[in-house]
């Protein structure tokens, strides 16, 4: 009986959060908040682009219904342009 209760309790424990692979910076929280509604962290990190390409992607995501304020979109672009640039590889 104790083993069953222990197993049930362990099954209800929250899993560990995924490691944070984004460097700190202005716009990080906006990127994680807005982009993680549809995208995994891995997909964002694997997709390095130029600043103009990020601007185009952000415009496209806004057109597709990404919910963020203009300030958040600006912060996401600034952050992406600093840490997720294709020429930083």
ABEGO torsion letter per residue (X at the ends): XAAAAAAAAAAABBBBBBBBABBBEBGAAAAAAAAAAABBAAAAAABBBBAAAAAAAAAAAAAAGBBBBAAAAAAAAAAAAAAABAAAX
